Amino acid sequence: MELDVPDDAMMAVPTAIAGFIATGDAIHLDGMFSEAGVTIVENFAPYLFEGPDAVHRWKEGMHQHAIGLEDLQSTFGDPQDFSVDGDRAFFTLPTSWRGRVHGTPFYEEGGWAFLLLREGAQWRLRSYGWAVTHIAVVDD
């Protein structure tokens, strides 16, 4: 049976990344990244994380980016543009975030484009790109 949406094993990857972003706890990321060739595009400098230490530099960058962020909560929309080719899967994932930045409540909408690789029995992140499509200060 062919899937028309990412299964739970595939969705574990964005769930883990969102957990790390919300808490700063790298335990969420255990086993989530591909063994080699990870590339991440983010909305904080240096924007492109690639090379053998890409994951380490991205984690450090995310910690710096998250200074002043509190009470982060993410919500995923319906995955879009899903396809699988052998041991590769691609999908986009609309995502919204709520929280506080330096005490001010905010709401952010955006989307991720994910490329996953099946390594052994697990899907792992090979690449993602994040794009903010809307951000606003909101009332409590």
Secondary structure, DSSP 4 states (H G I P E B T S, - for coil): ---SS--HHHHHHHHHHHHHHHH--GGGGTT-B-SS--EEE-SSTT-EE-STTHHHHHHHHHHHHTTTEEEEEEEE---EEEEEETTEEEEEEEEEEEEEETTEEEEEEEEEEEEEEEETTEEEEEEEEEEEEEEEE---
